[in-house]
Each structure stands twice: as structure tokens, then as C-alpha cells.
């Protein structure tokens, strides 16, 4: 992945986090975090998903916790570790039919 692509990915991640952080305190509370789940896609309990992100168990998700969790998820799906997730890798991970 080029440096420009890495910077763009980071910028997009910051934009998503900022949109979720409605009260702009730099952390996602439970109701803000629940906006990550899409009940029309995969049914996920926002509280159990939040527990994966909230590593210090304080009921808030910081940007650092968010970045670590999303990077970890991406890395698990990116089977060949080339920085790109393909449809085949999504199917293999069970995310896509």
C-alpha cells in the first residue's frame, strides 16, 4: 500500500469516527457506538460489539481503541496480507455469501 493510500485510509477512518462521535468528546459512548451496527445487514448486538472495541472496559471507545479494533478486523480478513480485501477473502471470513 502506498503512503498516499495509507494516508487516505487514515483520513477516511477519522471521518467515520468523527461522524459517530456526535457530542465531539473524542470518545464513542454506547448510543454513538450503536450507529456502527446495521440491523439490515448483519444482526449484531451493539453492546457485544462495543465490548470488542472498549478494551479498557470504561464504557467509552476512544479513537485509538477504534483504530486498533478496525485494523485488527481488517487484518483477520486480509488473508494474504497484501493490504487489500477481496470478495474471496470476505466470503472466506464469513462476512459475505
Backbone as numpy.savetxt, mean C-alpha at the origin, in Angstrom:
# Nx Ny Nz CAx CAy CAz Cx Cy Cz
15.01 -0.52 -12.65 14.16 0.65 -12.65 15.05 1.89 -12.65
14.75 2.82 -13.52 15.55 4.03 -13.61 15.29 4.93 -12.40
16.20 5.84 -12.17 16.04 6.79 -11.07 14.79 7.63 -11.27
14.51 8.02 -12.52 13.30 8.81 -12.79 12.04 8.01 -12.47
12.04 6.72 -12.80 10.88 5.87 -12.51 10.71 5.70 -11.01
11.82 5.55 -10.29 11.76 5.40 -8.84 11.22 6.68 -8.20
11.66 7.82 -8.68 11.17 9.10 -8.16 9.68 9.26 -8.45
9.25 8.86 -9.65 7.84 8.95 -10.01 7.00 8.04 -9.12
7.48 6.83 -8.86 6.77 5.90 -7.99 6.64 6.47 -6.57
7.72 7.04 -6.07 7.68 7.66 -4.75 6.68 8.81 -4.72
6.70 9.63 -5.74 5.78 10.76 -5.81 4.33 10.29 -5.84
4.04 9.26 -6.62 2.68 8.73 -6.67 2.26 8.18 -5.32
3.17 7.51 -4.63 2.87 6.97 -3.31 2.57 8.09 -2.33
3.34 9.17 -2.39 3.09 10.31 -1.51 1.74 10.96 -1.79
1.36 11.02 -3.06 0.06 11.59 -3.44 -1.07 10.75 -2.87
-0.96 9.43 -2.99 -2.00 8.54 -2.45 -2.10 8.72 -0.95
-0.97 8.71 -0.26 -0.98 8.87 1.19 -1.61 10.21 1.57
-1.24 11.27 0.86 -1.78 12.60 1.16 -3.29 12.65 0.97
-3.79 11.98 -0.06 -5.24 11.95 -0.28 -5.96 11.22 0.84
-5.35 10.15 1.32 -5.96 9.38 2.40 -5.93 10.14 3.73
-4.87 10.92 3.95 -4.67 11.65 5.20 -5.53 12.92 5.20
-6.84 12.74 5.41 -7.78 13.86 5.29 -7.54 14.97 6.30
-7.10 14.63 7.51 -6.89 15.68 8.51 -5.47 16.24 8.47
-4.65 15.73 7.55 -3.29 16.25 7.28 -2.39 16.25 8.51
-2.50 15.18 9.32 -1.62 15.09 10.48 -0.41 14.19 10.23
-0.26 13.72 8.99 0.89 12.89 8.64 0.73 11.43 9.02
-0.47 11.06 9.49 -0.76 9.68 9.87 -2.16 9.33 9.39
-2.40 8.04 9.19 -3.74 7.60 8.81 -4.41 6.97 10.02
-5.56 7.53 10.41 -6.33 6.91 11.48 -7.18 5.80 10.86
-7.98 5.11 11.66 -8.73 3.96 11.15 -9.70 4.34 10.04
-10.40 5.43 10.19 -11.37 5.80 9.15 -10.67 6.24 7.87
-9.55 6.94 7.99 -8.79 7.33 6.79 -8.22 6.08 6.11
-7.69 5.17 6.92 -7.08 3.97 6.38 -8.11 3.09 5.68
-9.34 3.08 6.17 -10.40 2.25 5.59 -10.65 2.62 4.13
-10.30 3.83 3.73 -10.48 4.25 2.33 -9.59 3.46 1.38
-8.58 2.77 1.91 -7.73 1.92 1.06 -8.47 0.70 0.54
-9.45 0.24 1.29 -10.14 -0.97 0.88 -11.24 -0.64 -0.12
-11.46 -1.55 -1.03 -12.48 -1.39 -2.05 -13.43 -2.58 -1.94
-14.59 -2.38 -1.35 -15.51 -3.52 -1.14 -16.01 -4.14 -2.44
-15.84 -3.43 -3.56 -16.30 -3.97 -4.84 -15.22 -4.83 -5.50
-14.01 -4.77 -5.00 -12.92 -5.57 -5.57 -12.73 -6.82 -4.70
-11.88 -6.73 -3.73 -11.62 -7.84 -2.83 -12.16 -7.45 -1.46
-13.01 -8.27 -0.90 -13.56 -7.95 0.43 -12.46 -8.12 1.48
-12.10 -7.00 2.08 -11.06 -6.98 3.11 -11.56 -6.17 4.29
-11.36 -6.69 5.46 -11.70 -5.95 6.67 -10.63 -4.88 6.87
-11.01 -3.59 6.86 -10.01 -2.53 7.01 -9.20 -2.64 8.30
-9.82 -3.15 9.36 -9.09 -3.26 10.63 -7.97 -4.30 10.55
-8.24 -5.44 9.92 -7.17 -6.43 9.81 -6.09 -5.97 8.83
-6.49 -5.25 7.78 -5.49 -4.70 6.86 -4.65 -3.65 7.58
-5.29 -2.81 8.38 -4.56 -1.79 9.11 -3.54 -2.42 10.06
-3.90 -3.55 10.65 -2.97 -4.20 11.57 -1.69 -4.63 10.86
-1.76 -4.89 9.56 -0.56 -5.23 8.80 0.34 -4.00 8.61
-0.28 -2.84 8.48 0.47 -1.60 8.25 0.95 -0.97 9.55
0.14 -1.03 10.59 0.40 -0.34 11.86 1.37 -1.17 12.71
2.64 -1.11 12.37 3.63 -2.00 13.00 3.88 -1.67 14.47
3.69 -0.42 14.88 3.91 -0.09 16.29 2.62 -0.18 17.11
1.51 -0.59 16.48 0.24 -0.85 17.14 -0.31 0.34 17.94
-0.13 1.55 17.38 -0.64 2.73 18.08 -1.96 3.24 17.50
-2.55 2.48 16.56 -3.82 2.88 15.97 -3.69 3.90 14.87
-2.47 4.22 14.47 -2.20 5.18 13.40 -1.20 4.56 12.43
-1.29 4.92 11.16 -0.31 4.46 10.17 0.45 5.69 9.68
1.75 5.69 9.91 2.59 6.80 9.44 2.97 6.55 7.99
3.50 7.57 7.36 3.96 7.44 5.98 5.04 6.36 5.88
5.92 6.29 6.84 6.98 5.28 6.82 6.37 3.88 6.92
5.42 3.67 7.82 4.76 2.37 7.93 4.05 2.01 6.62
3.39 3.01 6.04 2.68 2.82 4.77 3.64 2.41 3.66
4.76 3.11 3.56 5.76 2.82 2.51 6.36 1.43 2.70
6.69 1.07 3.93 7.28 -0.24 4.19 6.30 -1.34 3.80
5.04 -1.19 4.18 4.04 -2.22 3.88 3.77 -2.33 2.38
3.64 -1.19 1.70 3.36 -1.26 0.26 4.54 -1.81 -0.50
5.75 -1.44 -0.10 6.94 -1.97 -0.77 7.05 -3.47 -0.53
6.77 -3.89 0.69 6.83 -5.31 1.02 5.82 -6.10 0.20
4.61 -5.56 0.05 3.58 -6.23 -0.75 4.01 -6.32 -2.21
4.53 -5.23 -2.72 5.00 -5.23 -4.11 6.10 -6.27 -4.29
7.04 -6.31 -3.37 8.15 -7.26 -3.47 7.67 -8.70 -3.45
6.64 -8.99 -2.65 6.09 -10.36 -2.61 5.47 -10.74 -3.94
4.83 -9.80 -4.61 4.16 -10.08 -5.88 5.16 -10.15 -7.03
6.19 -9.31 -7.00 7.19 -9.22 -8.07 8.15 -10.41 -7.97
7.69 -11.57 -8.46 8.42 -12.82 -8.31 9.83 -12.82 -8.87
10.04 -12.17 -10.00 11.38 -12.18 -10.60 12.23 -10.99 -10.16
11.69 -10.16 -9.27 12.41 -9.02 -8.68 12.99 -8.05 -9.72
12.21 -7.83 -10.79 12.70 -6.90 -11.81 12.08 -5.51 -11.69
11.28 -5.29 -10.64 10.69 -3.97 -10.42 9.41 -3.73 -11.20
8.90 -4.78 -11.86 7.67 -4.67 -12.64 6.78 -5.85 -12.28
5.52 -5.58 -11.97 4.56 -6.65 -11.68 3.76 -6.91 -12.95
3.80 -8.15 -13.40 3.07 -8.54 -14.61 1.74 -9.19 -14.24
0.89 -9.35 -15.24 -0.40 -10.03 -15.02 -0.17 -11.45 -14.53
0.85 -12.11 -15.04 1.17 -13.47 -14.61 1.54 -13.49 -13.12
2.33 -12.51 -12.68 2.72 -12.44 -11.26 1.50 -12.13 -10.39
0.58 -11.28 -10.87 -0.64 -10.99 -10.12 -1.48 -12.25 -9.97
-1.61 -13.02 -11.05 -2.36 -14.28 -10.97 -1.67 -15.25 -10.02
-0.36 -15.35 -10.11 0.38 -16.27 -9.25 0.24 -15.90 -7.77
0.08 -14.61 -7.49 -0.06 -14.16 -6.11 -1.49 -14.32 -5.59
-2.41 -14.65 -6.50 -3.81 -14.81 -6.12 -4.61 -13.53 -6.12
-4.03 -12.44 -6.58 -4.72 -11.15 -6.61 -5.65 -11.03 -7.79
-5.24 -11.57 -8.92 -6.01 -11.45 -10.15 -6.36 -12.86 -10.65
-7.59 -13.02 -11.17 -7.97 -14.36 -11.67 -7.23 -14.74 -12.92
